[in-house]
Amino acid sequence: MRAIEALTKAPMAEIARSLRRRTVSPLELVDAYSRRIEAAGGLHAFITLPGERARREARRAERRLARGEPGALLGVPIAVKDLFATRGVRTTAGSRILKDWVPSRDAAVIARLRGAGAIIFGKTNLHEFAYGVSNANPWWGVARNPHDPRRSPGGSSGGSAIAVVAGLCAGALGSDTGGSIRVPASLCGCVGLKPTFGLIPLEGTFPLGWSLDHAGPLARTVGDAGLLLDVMTGMDTGRRARRTATRGLRVGVLRGPIIQKVQPRIAQQVDAAAAALRRRGLRVREISIPEMEWTVAMQLVTLRAEASAVHRRWIRTQPRAYGADVRTRLQLGALVAGADYVLAQRMRGRLRAAMGRVFQEVDVVLLPATPITAPLVGERTVRWRSGEEPVDGALVRLTAPFNLTGLPALSVPFGRAAGLPVGVQVVGQWMDEARVLAVGRLIEELAEA
């Protein structure tokens, strides 16, 4: 029993090896995770629990393992953000409107996880319709940070991050429109990867902002994130990352006004990570990207317009079916002028061009994933010397630029600030996930040293 309990918080790759060697059975693992979920119910990580369906999948996986069938994730329990359609399993998108929806087909990425043998292990809590970063869901419970339940896990993939960090699954699937994978990964202390835009298919995923949405993994290690990425894309990026040399790579540490409002202890951890990379033979220098100062306006206009278009029928016919915060955002989005949306896309094109120039000079960009550690549940503002900033805006300020540009971005835990996790963000060129993961893996090793 103790060995199985220890395995529940082990890296996913180790879990997969143990299943393949048959030192633990999928059913034993599912039951151990289910016990942990029951004990951690106050964290509100799940909307739909794994239940008996997961036990049936575990029995099937056990028979397949006994026959020696292939499958990179055969018998591995993977939790899924409740935004991805799952055949025969309720998919709510964190809303009251879809509380009884049971899809007849899997989302494309779910089909790929099943194809690799994964057990779809429950549906995780999220900010309603993924439109927010607090994960304070009015219908399914306020999600809580596993390091301190008084604090927010971040969102909107907060339930998935909680499940990974608290040892309630082997790995998890999330989505990211302005930082919704990397923010909770940073605040909860796990690895979160937003791949290049379009790399993971979104068919069967309830949209928030069509031009900003990404799917991606949350995991306990960078290697696990790479393994999940390979399954979700059908590529071998994670394997290539393990072979990618990092010595001599050019690292640009982001400076400028957008970085000035960062908690000192977080800034210190990012600087410490940069210094450690320099000692390992990477070429580290400071860079600035002035166009990133436009991010707040670009993201706000783009997301509000696109989200309101997604919800145009429901927000007119049943506005009270939404929680207050999401209802307000959708109603404000309906007021975005077409000219403003067009101007935001022109600015977005300039930011993308600027990032293209940056990657002629460096191989990866290093910056904090979030400028603050996990805020208290219900905390609305952050106080800086220059004034106050909304918590929601602060949490996505350093992640949203890479949704706007579609660049791959990874949050890796590196140290703590006042006892809370700190995430260092590694950003790479389009389709260069292998290099992002390689640098992330090195940062992970340095954090453990």
Residue pairs with C-beta under 8 A, 6 or more apart in sequence:
3 24
4 24
4 28
4 29
4 32
5 32
7 14
7 15
7 18
7 24
7 29
7 32
8 29
8 32
8 33
8 36
8 167
8 168
9 167
9 220
10 18
10 220
11 219
11 220
11 221
11 223
11 224
12 76
12 170
12 171
12 219
12 220
12 221
12 224
12 227
12 228
13 221
13 223
13 224
13 227
15 29
15 76
15 170
16 72
16 73
16 74
16 75
16 76
16 170
16 227
18 24
19 25
19 26
19 29
19 61
19 65
19 74
19 75
19 76
20 65
20 74
22 65
22 66
25 58
25 62
25 75
26 57
26 58
26 59
26 61
26 62
26 65
26 75
26 77
26 119
27 55
27 58
27 59
27 62
29 58
29 75
29 77
29 170
30 50
30 54
30 55
30 57
30 58
30 77
30 119
30 121
31 55
33 50
33 77
33 121
33 167
33 168
33 169
33 170
34 49
34 50
34 54
36 166
36 167
36 168
37 45
37 46
37 49
37 50
37 122
37 168
40 146
40 162
40 166
40 168
42 144
42 149
43 143
43 144
43 146
43 149
43 153
43 162
43 166
44 125
44 137
44 140
44 141
44 142
44 143
44 144
44 159
45 79
45 124
45 125
45 143
45 159
45 162
45 163
45 166
45 168
46 79
46 122
46 123
46 124
46 125
46 159
46 163
46 168
47 82
47 90
47 92
47 94
47 123
47 124
47 125
47 126
47 140
47 159
48 82
48 89
48 90
48 92
48 122
48 123
49 122
50 77
50 119
50 121
50 122
51 122
53 88
53 89
54 77
54 119
54 120
54 121
54 122
57 119
57 120
58 75
58 77
58 119
61 74
61 75
61 117
61 119
62 75
64 71
64 74
64 75
64 117
65 74
65 75
69 117
71 115
71 116
71 117
72 116
72 117
72 227
72 230
72 231
73 113
73 116
73 117
73 118
73 227
73 231
74 116
74 117
74 118
75 117
75 119
76 117
76 118
76 119
76 170
76 171
77 118
77 119
77 121
77 169
77 170
78 113
78 118
78 119
78 120
78 121
78 169
78 170
78 171
78 172
78 173
78 228
79 121
79 122
79 123
79 124
79 159
79 160
79 163
79 164
79 168
79 169
79 171
79 172
79 173
80 86
80 110
80 113
80 120
80 121
80 122
80 123
80 124
80 160
80 172
80 173
81 123
81 124
81 126
81 130
81 156
81 157
81 159
81 160
81 172
81 173
81 174
81 175
82 91
82 92
82 93
82 94
82 123
82 124
82 125
82 126
82 159
83 91
83 93
83 94
83 126
83 130
83 175
83 205
83 206
84 91
84 107
84 109
84 110
84 173
84 175
84 204
84 205
84 206
84 215
85 91
85 103
85 105
85 106
85 107
85 110
85 204
85 205
85 206
86 103
86 106
86 107
86 110
86 120
86 123
87 103
87 104
87 105
87 106
87 110
88 102
88 103
88 104
89 102
89 103
89 120
89 123
90 99
90 100
90 101
90 102
90 123
91 98
91 101
91 102
91 103
91 123
91 206
92 98
92 99
92 101
92 123
92 139
92 140
93 126
93 128
93 129
93 130
93 206
94 125
94 126
94 127
94 128
94 129
94 130
94 137
94 139
94 140
94 156
95 128
95 129
95 139
95 321
95 322
96 139
96 321
96 322
97 314
97 318
97 321
97 322
98 206
99 139
103 204
105 204
106 114
106 204
107 202
107 203
107 204
107 205
108 201
108 202
108 203
108 204
109 173
109 200
109 201
109 202
109 204
109 205
109 215
109 232
110 120
110 173
110 204
112 231
112 232
112 234
113 120
113 173
113 231
113 232
114 120
115 231
116 231
118 231
121 169
121 170
122 163
122 169
124 157
124 159
124 160
124 162
124 163
124 172
125 135
125 137
125 140
125 141
125 143
125 158
125 159
125 162
126 135
126 137
126 155
126 156
126 157
126 158
126 159
126 160
127 133
127 134
127 135
127 136
127 137
127 155
127 156
127 158
127 180
127 326
128 137
128 138
128 139
128 322
128 323
128 325
128 326
129 206
129 208
129 307
129 311
129 322
129 326
130 155
130 156
130 157
130 175
130 177
130 180
130 206
130 208
131 156
131 208
131 307
131 326
131 329
131 330
132 155
132 156
132 325
132 326
132 329
132 392
133 154
133 155
133 156
133 178
133 179
133 180
133 183
133 392
133 395
133 396
134 152
134 154
134 155
134 158
134 377
134 391
134 392
135 142
135 143
135 152
135 153
135 154
135 155
135 156
135 158
135 159
135 184
136 142
136 143
136 152
136 377
136 378
137 143
137 323
138 323
138 324
139 323
142 377
143 152
143 153
143 155
143 158
143 159
143 162
144 150
144 151
144 152
144 153
144 162
144 377
145 151
145 152
145 153
145 154
145 162
145 187
145 188
145 374
146 153
146 162
146 165
146 166
146 188
147 165
147 188
147 189
147 374
147 419
147 420
147 421
148 374
148 419
148 420
150 376
150 377
151 187
151 374
151 375
151 376
151 377
151 420
152 158
152 187
152 374
152 375
152 376
152 377
152 379
153 159
153 161
153 162
153 184
153 187
153 188
153 374
154 161
154 183
154 184
154 186
154 187
154 188
154 370
154 374
154 395
155 180
155 183
155 184
156 175
156 177
156 180
157 172
157 174
157 175
157 176
157 180
157 181
157 184
157 192
157 218
158 184
158 188
160 172
160 173
160 174
160 184
160 218
161 172
161 174
161 184
161 185
161 187
161 188
161 190
161 192
161 218
162 168
162 184
162 188
163 169
163 172
164 171
164 172
164 188
164 190
164 218
164 219
164 220
165 188
165 189
165 190
165 220
171 217
171 218
171 219
171 220
171 224
171 228
172 217
172 218
172 219
173 215
173 216
173 217
173 218
173 228
173 232
174 180
174 181
174 184
174 192
174 215
174 216
174 217
174 218
175 181
175 205
175 208
175 213
175 214
175 215
175 216
176 182
176 192
176 194
176 213
176 214
176 215
176 216
176 399
176 403
177 208
177 209
177 212
177 213
177 214
177 303
177 403
178 212
178 299
178 303
178 396
178 399
178 400
178 403
179 369
179 370
179 395
179 396
179 398
179 399
179 400
179 403
181 192
181 193
181 194
181 214
181 216
181 217
181 218
181 411
182 192
182 194
182 369
182 370
182 399
182 409
182 410
182 411
182 423
182 425
183 369
183 370
183 395
183 396
183 399
183 411
184 192
184 218
185 191
185 192
185 218
185 369
185 411
185 413
185 423
186 192
186 368
186 369
186 370
186 411
186 413
186 421
186 422
186 423
186 425
187 370
187 373
187 374
187 395
187 420
187 421
187 423
188 374
188 421
189 413
189 421
189 423
190 218
190 219
190 220
190 413
191 217
191 218
191 219
191 220
191 221
191 222
191 224
191 225
191 410
191 411
191 412
191 413
191 440
191 444
192 216
192 217
192 218
192 219
192 225
192 369
192 410
192 411
192 423
193 216
193 217
193 225
193 229
193 408
193 409
193 410
193 411
193 433
193 436
193 437
194 214
194 216
194 399
194 402
194 403
194 408
194 409
194 410
195 214
195 215
195 216
195 229
195 233
195 408
195 433
196 406
196 407
196 408
196 430
196 431
196 433
197 214
197 403
197 406
198 406
199 214
199 233
199 408
199 431
199 433
200 214
200 215
200 216
200 229
200 232
200 233
201 215
202 213
202 215
205 213
205 215
207 213
207 310
208 303
208 306
208 307
208 310
209 302
209 303
209 306
209 307
209 310
210 306
210 310
211 302
211 306
212 299
212 302
212 303
212 306
212 403
212 404
214 403
214 406
215 232
216 229
216 232
217 224
217 225
217 228
217 229
217 232
218 225
219 225
219 227
219 228
221 444
222 241
222 410
222 412
222 437
222 440
222 441
222 444
223 238
223 242
223 441
225 238
225 410
225 437
225 440
226 237
226 238
226 239
226 241
226 242
226 437
227 238
228 238
229 235
229 237
229 238
229 433
229 437
230 236
230 237
230 238
230 239
237 433
237 434
237 437
238 434
238 437
240 434
241 433
241 434
241 435
241 436
241 437
241 438
241 441
242 438
242 441
244 434
244 435
244 437
244 438
245 438
246 280
246 281
246 282
246 438
246 439
246 442
247 280
247 281
247 282
248 281
248 282
248 283
249 282
249 283
249 363
249 364
249 435
249 439
250 282
250 283
250 285
250 361
250 362
250 363
250 364
251 274
251 277
251 282
251 283
251 284
251 285
251 362
251 363
251 364
251 365
251 366
251 439
252 285
252 286
252 287
252 358
252 361
252 362
252 364
252 365
252 366
253 270
253 271
253 274
253 284
253 285
253 286
253 287
253 365
253 366
253 367
254 286
254 287
254 288
254 289
254 292
254 365
254 366
254 367
255 286
255 287
255 288
256 288
256 289
256 290
256 292
256 293
257 293
258 292
258 293
258 295
258 397
258 398
259 267
259 367
259 368
259 398
260 386
261 371
261 382
261 384
261 386
261 389
261 394
261 397
262 368
262 371
262 372
263 371
263 372
263 373
263 417
265 373
265 417
265 418
265 422
266 368
266 370
266 371
266 372
266 373
266 417
266 422
267 368
268 417
269 368
269 414
269 415
269 416
269 417
269 422
269 424
270 366
270 367
270 368
270 414
270 422
270 424
272 414
272 415
273 366
273 414
273 424
273 443
273 446
273 447
274 284
274 366
275 284
276 443
276 446
276 449
277 284
277 366
277 439
277 442
277 443
277 446
278 284
280 442
280 446
282 439
284 366
285 362
287 358
287 361
287 362
287 365
289 354
289 355
289 358
290 354
291 347
291 350
291 351
291 354
292 351
292 354
292 401
294 347
294 350
294 351
295 351
295 397
295 400
295 401
295 404
296 393
296 397
296 400
297 344
297 347
298 344
298 347
298 348
298 351
298 404
299 396
299 400
299 403
299 404
301 336
301 340
301 341
301 343
301 344
302 341
302 344
302 345
302 348
302 404
303 333
304 329
304 332
304 333
304 336
305 333
305 336
305 340
305 341
306 333
307 329
307 330
307 333
308 315
308 330
308 331
308 333
308 334
308 336
311 330
312 334
314 321
314 322
315 322
315 327
315 330
315 331
315 334
319 327
319 331
320 327
322 330
348 404
348 405
351 401
351 404
351 405
352 404
352 405
352 406
355 405
355 407
358 365
359 428
359 429
363 428
363 429
363 432
363 435
364 426
364 427
364 428
364 435
364 436
364 439
365 426
365 427
365 428
366 424
366 425
366 426
366 427
367 398
367 424
367 425
367 427
368 398
368 422
368 423
368 424
368 425
369 398
369 399
369 411
369 423
369 424
369 425
370 394
370 395
370 398
370 399
370 423
371 382
371 394
371 395
371 397
371 398
372 382
372 391
372 394
372 395
373 417
373 418
373 420
373 421
373 422
374 420
374 421
375 382
375 391
375 395
379 391
380 390
380 391
381 388
381 389
381 390
381 391
382 388
382 389
382 390
382 391
382 394
389 397
398 425
399 409
399 425
402 408
402 409
402 427
406 430
407 427
407 428
407 429
407 430
408 427
408 428
408 429
408 430
408 431
408 432
408 433
408 436
409 425
409 426
409 427
409 428
409 436
410 425
410 426
410 427
410 436
410 437
410 440
411 423
411 424
411 425
412 423
412 424
412 425
412 426
412 440
412 443
412 444
412 447
413 421
413 422
413 423
413 424
413 444
413 447
414 422
414 423
414 424
414 443
414 446
414 447
415 422
415 447
416 422
424 443
426 436
426 439
426 440
426 443
427 436
428 435
428 436
428 439
429 435
